[in-house]
Amino acid sequence: MLIHVEGPTPALLDDAKQIIHLLHTCYPGHPWSVRCEKGFVFIRHLDFPKNWGMGLRVSEVDHDAAVFKKKITMLAGEWLERACMRRGRHDAEQEIGRVEGVPEKEQPVAVRAPAEMRPMEAELRDTPRPQANNG
């Protein structure tokens, strides 16, 4: 299992380690990365090739440890749902395809949106468009 924690100070690094422990308890086996900055926590799933994840301002939840744990758990679970992965233990055979909410250009190369979701490609015109007469 691959995990990554990051924090600029020993206290923030300890916070990141506690969050990783919580994520490993709730969603075991998933390769999580947690970065704690002053006032901000960023969680990402390392199977997704781009640097997208879920962020949380600590000021929203620093009043109660139980609320903080619940919010972290919900954010990680929401990421799994957006990636069409099951919550719970990580299944190594399950891969992240499209992630809802991530722009098309940031999606993995192997995964393309269905044709009806892609912007229509305009046909090339061989005649000029009529010009407005400002006369």
C-alpha positions in Angstrom: 0.0 0.0 0.0 1.3 3.4 -1.0 0.7 6.4 1.3 2.2 9.9 1.4 2.1 12.5 4.1 3.4 16.0 4.0 3.5 18.9 6.4 5.9 21.9 6.7 6.2 21.6 10.5 6.4 18.6 12.9 2.9 19.4 14.2 1.3 19.5 10.7 3.2 16.4 9.8 1.7 14.7 12.8 -1.8 15.9 11.8 -1.2 14.4 8.3 -0.2 11.1 9.9 -3.4 11.0 12.0 -5.5 11.8 8.9 -3.8 8.9 7.0 -4.5 6.6 9.9 -8.2 7.6 9.9 -8.4 7.1 6.1 -6.7 3.7 6.3 -9.2 2.7 9.0 -12.2 3.8 7.0 -11.0 2.9 3.5 -8.2 0.3 4.0 -5.7 -0.4 1.2 -6.4 2.8 -0.8 -3.2 4.7 -1.7 -3.9 8.1 -0.1 -1.8 11.2 0.1 -2.4 13.9 2.7 -0.9 17.3 2.8 -1.4 19.6 5.7 -0.7 23.3 5.4 -1.5 26.0 7.9 -5.3 26.1 7.9 -5.8 23.6 5.0 -5.8 19.9 4.4 -5.6 18.3 0.9 -6.4 14.6 0.3 -5.8 12.8 -2.9 -5.9 9.3 -4.2 -2.6 8.3 -5.7 -4.1 6.0 -8.3 -5.3 9.1 -10.2 -2.5 10.3 -12.4 -3.2 14.0 -11.9 -2.9 16.2 -8.8 -6.7 16.4 -8.1 -8.3 15.7 -4.8 -10.4 17.1 -2.0 -9.5 20.2 0.1 -10.7 21.2 3.5 -10.3 24.5 5.4 -9.5 23.6 9.0 -11.3 26.7 10.3 -14.6 25.1 9.2 -14.1 22.1 11.5 -11.4 23.0 14.1 -14.1 23.5 16.8 -14.7 19.7 17.3 -12.5 16.7 16.6 -15.5 14.4 15.9 -16.7 16.9 13.2 -13.2 17.0 11.7 -13.0 13.2 11.5 -16.4 13.0 9.9 -15.7 15.6 7.3 -12.4 14.0 6.4 -14.1 10.6 6.0 -16.9 12.2 3.9 -14.4 14.0 1.6 -12.4 10.8 1.0 -15.7 8.8 0.4 -16.9 11.5 -2.0 -13.7 11.2 -4.0 -14.2 7.5 -4.3 -17.8 8.0 -5.4 -16.7 10.6 -8.0 -14.2 8.1 -9.3 -16.8 5.3 -9.5 -15.0 3.3 -6.9 -16.6 1.4 -4.0 -16.2 2.8 -0.5 -14.4 0.4 1.9 -11.5 -1.9 1.2 -9.5 -1.1 -1.9 -9.9 -3.6 -4.8 -6.6 -3.7 -6.7 -8.5 -4.7 -9.9 -10.7 -1.7 -9.8 -9.1 1.2 -11.7 -10.0 4.9 -11.7 -11.5 5.9 -15.0 -13.4 9.2 -15.2 -13.6 11.3 -12.2 -16.7 13.5 -12.0 -15.9 17.1 -11.5 -12.4 16.9 -13.1 -12.1 18.8 -16.4 -11.9 16.7 -19.5 -8.3 17.7 -20.3 -7.2 16.4 -16.9 -8.9 13.0 -17.2 -6.6 10.0 -17.8 -5.6 9.7 -21.4 -7.1 6.2 -21.8 -10.5 7.5 -20.7 -12.5 9.7 -23.1 -16.0 11.0 -22.5 -18.8 9.4 -24.5 -19.4 11.1 -27.8 -22.6 12.7 -26.6 -20.7 14.5 -23.8 -17.8 15.8 -26.0 -18.2 19.2 -27.7 -19.4 19.0 -31.2 -16.6 19.6 -33.7 -17.7 22.2 -36.2 -17.6 21.3 -39.9 -15.2 23.4 -41.9 -16.9 26.0 -44.1 -15.9 26.6 -47.6 -18.0 29.7 -48.1 -17.6 32.8 -46.1 -20.2 33.9 -43.7 -22.3 37.0 -44.7 -21.0 40.2 -43.3 -23.1 42.8 -41.5 -23.7 46.0 -43.4 -22.9 49.0 -41.2 -24.0 51.4 -43.8 
